[in-house]
């Protein structure tokens, strides 16, 4: 009798789990995956700021991931490669034309997951998704993961996309995970979203490091990933519904270039195309602000960074931000 009751409970538990499953993998009936070339997709982010996490949050000696940079996540999916965020790393995307709450899904986040041949499971690296109207206060889509937490997933483990919801990365490369602002309408003005923040899920089952979903459960995804491509690999964030805040054509927008590029360390930089006062922010490859400058036609030059490497320049002019890559040579 005891064995019979145990079997009944297991079956009931299995059935409950099946009922709780979410949208399945791309290409399967009921999937919400959006292909990168879908006509419903409008524009990608105008600018992306990156703050990388460690290759392994439990071992800081390994350093940070090195795949991609902030330009990799600008524009549409499949155009500029990916940027790897590392354990708990973060990307903040800015949209000049705000995302708004329309019918159905409002934007999609693209990663580079893949199906593991012969297993009917997928290699998925997940991330939390948050939105903001001002870049200061962010609100998170309530994530849920039903992936079992009995055994730690590793880099050779697969998952079922139907067991996760409101987490970016549940679909394979070329397919975006969509999000509906309607879910957050009680928290903020969902018709004026200019910032989307992506935060890597640390998939460790060690409570000291692991990330949790909205129910307080640990989220199990491949960990550790001590490689140059550690963590969530952000391809793009693309809007579906947007508000056009101006009608100035792209060809008439201010366009700048930094010169010389590459530049020698401790040299002098200039900004071509400068006809008015602009703000220039210089970030290192980890997404940390190095210096901010005000440039004008009378004062168009700034000192180059003292440390060689790859930097990202954000140039704020009027209502737009232009992002440029800068290489500093020793």
C-alpha positions as CSV (number, residue, x, y, z in Angstrom):
1,X,0.0,0.0,0.0
2,X,2.8,2.4,0.9
3,X,4.5,1.8,-2.5
4,X,1.2,2.3,-4.3
5,X,0.7,5.7,-2.6
6,X,4.2,6.7,-3.4
7,X,3.6,5.8,-7.0
8,X,0.4,7.8,-7.1
9,X,2.2,10.9,-5.6
10,X,4.9,10.6,-8.2
11,X,2.4,10.5,-11.0
12,X,0.5,13.4,-9.6
13,X,3.7,15.4,-9.2
14,X,4.7,14.6,-12.8
15,X,1.3,15.6,-14.1
16,X,1.5,18.9,-12.1
17,X,4.9,19.6,-13.6
18,X,3.6,18.9,-17.1
19,X,0.6,21.2,-16.6
20,X,2.9,24.0,-15.4
21,X,5.2,23.8,-18.5
22,X,5.6,26.9,-20.6
23,X,6.1,27.6,-24.3
24,X,8.2,24.9,-26.0
25,X,11.3,25.2,-28.2
26,X,11.4,27.1,-31.5
27,X,9.6,25.3,-34.3
28,X,7.3,23.3,-32.0
29,X,3.5,23.9,-31.7
30,X,2.8,26.6,-29.2
31,X,6.3,28.1,-29.2
32,X,6.6,31.9,-28.8
33,X,10.0,32.1,-30.4
34,X,10.5,34.9,-32.9
35,X,12.9,34.5,-35.8
36,X,15.5,37.2,-36.2
37,X,14.1,38.1,-39.7
38,X,10.5,38.3,-38.7
39,X,8.6,41.2,-40.1
40,X,7.2,42.1,-36.7
41,X,10.6,43.1,-35.4
42,X,11.4,46.9,-35.8
43,X,14.7,48.3,-34.5
44,X,17.4,47.1,-32.2
45,X,19.0,49.0,-29.4
46,X,20.7,52.3,-30.3
47,X,23.3,51.9,-27.5
48,X,24.3,49.2,-25.1
49,X,26.4,49.6,-21.9
50,X,28.2,46.4,-20.6
51,X,29.3,45.5,-17.1
52,X,30.9,42.0,-17.2
53,X,30.8,39.5,-14.4
54,X,33.6,37.0,-13.7
55,X,34.3,33.9,-15.7
56,X,33.5,32.0,-12.5
57,X,32.0,33.9,-9.6
58,X,33.5,31.4,-7.2
59,X,37.1,32.0,-8.5
60,X,38.0,35.6,-9.2
61,X,41.5,34.7,-10.2
62,X,40.2,33.6,-13.6
63,X,39.2,37.1,-14.6
64,X,36.5,38.2,-17.0
65,X,35.1,36.9,-20.3
66,X,36.5,38.5,-23.5
67,X,34.0,37.7,-26.3
68,X,32.4,40.7,-27.9
69,X,31.9,44.2,-26.7
70,X,29.0,46.7,-26.3
71,X,28.8,47.2,-30.1
72,X,28.1,43.5,-30.5
73,X,24.6,43.9,-29.0
74,X,23.6,47.0,-30.9
75,X,21.2,46.7,-33.8
76,X,19.4,43.5,-35.0
77,X,20.2,39.9,-34.2
78,X,22.9,38.1,-36.2
79,X,24.6,41.3,-37.4
80,X,27.4,42.1,-34.9
81,X,28.2,38.9,-33.1
82,X,27.5,38.4,-29.4
83,X,28.9,39.8,-26.1
84,X,29.4,37.4,-23.2
85,X,28.4,38.8,-19.8
86,X,30.0,36.4,-17.4
87,X,28.5,35.3,-14.1
88,X,26.0,37.9,-13.0
89,X,27.2,40.3,-15.7
90,X,24.9,43.0,-17.0
91,X,23.9,44.8,-20.2
92,X,21.8,48.0,-20.3
93,X,20.3,48.8,-23.7
94,X,19.0,52.3,-24.6
95,X,16.3,52.9,-27.3
96,X,16.0,56.4,-28.7
97,X,12.5,55.6,-29.7
98,X,10.8,54.1,-26.6
99,X,9.3,50.7,-26.6
100,X,5.6,50.7,-25.9
101,X,3.0,48.3,-24.8
102,X,1.1,47.0,-27.9
103,X,-0.9,44.0,-28.7
104,X,1.0,40.8,-27.7
105,X,4.7,40.9,-27.3
106,X,6.7,44.2,-27.3
107,X,10.3,43.2,-27.7
108,X,12.6,40.2,-28.0
109,X,16.0,39.2,-26.6
110,X,18.3,37.0,-28.7
111,X,21.0,34.7,-27.4
112,X,23.0,31.9,-29.2
113,X,21.8,28.7,-27.6
114,X,21.6,25.4,-29.6
115,X,20.0,22.0,-29.6
116,X,22.1,19.1,-28.4
117,X,22.0,16.5,-31.2
118,X,20.0,13.4,-30.4
119,X,18.8,14.5,-27.0
120,X,15.7,16.7,-27.6
121,X,17.3,19.2,-25.2
122,X,18.9,22.6,-25.6
123,X,22.1,24.2,-24.3
124,X,20.6,27.3,-22.8
125,X,22.2,30.2,-20.8
126,X,19.6,32.3,-19.1
127,X,19.2,35.9,-18.0
128,X,16.8,38.1,-16.1
129,X,15.1,40.9,-18.1
130,X,14.2,44.3,-16.6
131,X,12.8,47.5,-18.1
132,X,12.9,51.2,-17.1
133,X,11.7,54.5,-18.4
134,X,14.5,56.6,-16.9
135,X,17.5,54.2,-16.6
136,X,17.3,54.5,-12.8
137,X,14.5,52.4,-11.5
138,X,14.1,49.0,-13.2
139,X,11.3,46.4,-13.0
140,X,11.9,42.7,-13.6
141,X,9.7,40.3,-15.5
142,X,8.8,37.6,-13.0
143,X,11.0,34.7,-14.0
144,X,10.2,31.0,-13.4
145,X,12.2,27.9,-13.7
146,X,10.9,24.4,-13.3
147,X,14.3,22.8,-14.2
148,X,15.1,20.2,-11.5
149,X,17.7,21.2,-8.9
150,X,18.8,17.8,-8.0
151,X,21.9,17.8,-10.2
152,X,24.0,20.7,-11.3
153,X,23.8,21.3,-15.1
154,X,27.2,21.5,-16.8
155,X,28.4,22.6,-20.2
156,X,27.4,19.3,-21.7
157,X,23.9,19.3,-20.2
158,X,20.7,20.2,-22.0
159,X,17.4,21.7,-20.8
160,X,13.8,21.8,-22.0
161,X,12.8,25.4,-22.9
162,X,9.2,24.5,-21.8
163,X,10.4,24.5,-18.2
164,X,11.4,28.2,-18.1
165,X,9.4,31.4,-18.5
166,X,10.3,35.2,-18.5
167,X,14.0,34.4,-18.8
168,X,16.0,35.4,-21.9
169,X,17.9,32.7,-23.6
170,X,15.3,30.0,-23.7
171,X,15.4,29.8,-27.5
172,X,18.3,28.8,-29.8
173,X,20.4,31.1,-31.9
174,X,18.4,33.1,-34.4
175,X,15.2,33.0,-32.4
176,X,14.3,35.7,-29.8
177,X,12.6,35.2,-26.5
178,X,9.7,37.7,-26.5
179,X,8.4,39.8,-23.6
180,X,5.0,41.5,-23.0
181,X,5.0,44.8,-21.2
182,X,1.4,44.2,-20.2
183,X,2.8,42.0,-17.4
184,X,4.4,45.1,-15.8
185,X,1.6,47.6,-16.3
186,X,0.9,47.9,-12.6
187,X,4.5,48.8,-11.8
188,X,5.5,51.5,-14.3
189,X,4.4,53.4,-17.5
190,X,4.7,50.6,-20.0
191,X,4.3,53.0,-22.9
192,X,7.6,54.8,-22.5
193,X,10.3,52.2,-22.0
194,X,13.8,53.5,-23.1
195,X,16.0,51.0,-21.2
196,X,16.1,47.2,-21.1
197,X,18.5,45.6,-18.7
198,X,19.8,42.0,-19.1
199,X,21.4,40.3,-16.1
200,X,23.1,36.9,-16.4
201,X,21.6,34.1,-14.3
202,X,24.3,32.4,-12.2
203,X,23.1,28.8,-12.6
204,X,24.9,27.5,-9.6
205,X,23.0,25.3,-7.2
206,X,25.2,26.6,-4.4
207,X,23.0,29.1,-2.6
208,X,26.0,31.3,-2.0
209,X,26.3,32.1,-5.7
210,X,23.1,30.9,-7.4
211,X,20.3,33.0,-8.8
212,X,16.6,32.5,-7.8
213,X,13.4,32.8,-9.7
214,X,10.2,34.7,-8.6
215,X,9.2,31.7,-6.4
216,X,12.5,31.7,-4.6
217,X,13.8,28.6,-6.3
218,X,17.4,28.3,-7.5
219,X,17.7,28.4,-11.3
220,X,19.7,25.6,-12.7
221,X,21.6,26.3,-15.9
222,X,25.1,25.3,-17.1
223,X,27.7,26.3,-14.5
224,X,30.5,27.0,-14.2
225,X,31.5,28.3,-17.6
226,X,35.1,29.4,-17.2
227,X,35.7,30.3,-20.8
228,X,36.1,33.5,-22.8
229,X,32.4,33.2,-23.7
230,X,31.3,32.7,-20.0
231,X,27.7,33.5,-19.1
232,X,24.8,34.8,-21.1
233,X,25.8,35.6,-24.7
234,X,23.7,38.7,-25.7
235,X,23.1,39.0,-29.5
236,X,20.5,41.7,-29.6
237,X,17.4,43.3,-28.0
238,X,14.9,44.2,-30.7
239,X,11.7,46.2,-30.4
240,X,8.3,45.1,-31.7
241,X,6.3,48.1,-30.7
242,X,7.9,51.6,-30.5
243,X,7.0,55.3,-30.2
244,X,8.6,57.5,-32.8
245,X,9.7,60.5,-30.8
246,X,11.0,62.5,-33.8
247,X,10.8,62.3,-37.6
248,X,14.4,63.3,-38.4
249,X,15.8,60.8,-40.9
250,X,18.9,58.8,-40.0
251,X,20.8,60.4,-42.8
252,X,20.4,63.9,-41.2
253,X,21.4,62.8,-37.7
254,X,24.8,63.8,-36.3
255,X,27.5,61.3,-37.2
256,X,30.9,61.4,-35.6
257,X,34.1,59.5,-35.9
258,X,37.1,59.4,-33.5
259,X,40.5,60.1,-34.9
260,X,43.1,58.9,-35.0
261,X,41.8,55.4,-34.4
262,X,43.8,53.4,-33.4
263,X,45.6,56.0,-31.2
264,X,48.8,55.7,-29.2
265,X,48.4,55.7,-25.5
266,X,48.7,59.2,-24.0
267,X,48.1,60.7,-27.4
268,X,45.4,63.1,-28.4
269,X,42.0,62.3,-29.7
270,X,39.7,64.4,-31.8
271,X,36.0,64.1,-32.9
272,X,35.2,64.6,-36.6
273,X,31.8,65.9,-37.5
274,X,31.6,68.2,-34.4
275,X,29.3,71.2,-35.1
276,X,27.9,71.6,-31.6
277,X,28.6,70.8,-28.0
278,X,28.4,67.1,-27.1
279,X,29.1,64.8,-24.2
280,X,31.5,62.0,-24.6
281,X,31.7,59.0,-22.2
282,X,34.6,56.6,-22.4
283,X,34.2,53.1,-21.1
284,X,36.7,50.3,-20.8
285,X,36.1,46.8,-22.1
286,X,34.5,45.7,-18.9
287,X,31.9,48.5,-19.3
288,X,33.3,50.7,-16.5
289,X,33.3,54.5,-17.0
290,X,36.8,55.8,-17.5
291,X,36.1,59.4,-18.1
292,X,33.4,61.8,-19.3
293,X,34.2,64.9,-21.4
294,X,32.4,67.9,-22.9
295,X,33.5,68.6,-26.5
296,X,32.7,71.6,-28.7
297,X,33.9,73.0,-32.1
298,X,36.3,75.2,-30.1
299,X,37.5,72.4,-27.9
300,X,37.3,69.2,-30.0
301,X,40.3,67.3,-28.5
302,X,40.7,65.1,-25.5
303,X,43.6,63.0,-24.1
304,X,43.8,59.4,-25.1
305,X,43.6,56.8,-22.3
306,X,46.9,56.0,-20.7
307,X,46.3,52.2,-20.7
308,X,46.3,50.3,-24.0
309,X,43.2,48.3,-24.9
310,X,39.8,48.5,-26.5
311,X,37.4,51.2,-25.3
312,X,33.8,52.2,-26.1
313,X,32.8,55.8,-26.7
314,X,29.2,57.0,-26.1
315,X,28.6,60.4,-27.7
316,X,25.5,62.2,-26.5
317,X,24.2,64.7,-29.1
318,X,20.6,66.1,-28.9
319,X,18.3,63.1,-28.3
320,X,20.6,60.5,-29.7
321,X,23.6,58.4,-28.6
322,X,26.3,57.2,-31.0
323,X,28.5,54.3,-30.0
324,X,32.1,54.0,-31.4
325,X,34.9,51.5,-30.7
326,X,38.3,53.0,-29.9
327,X,41.6,51.0,-30.0
328,X,44.5,52.4,-27.9
329,X,47.9,51.0,-28.8
330,X,51.0,50.9,-26.5
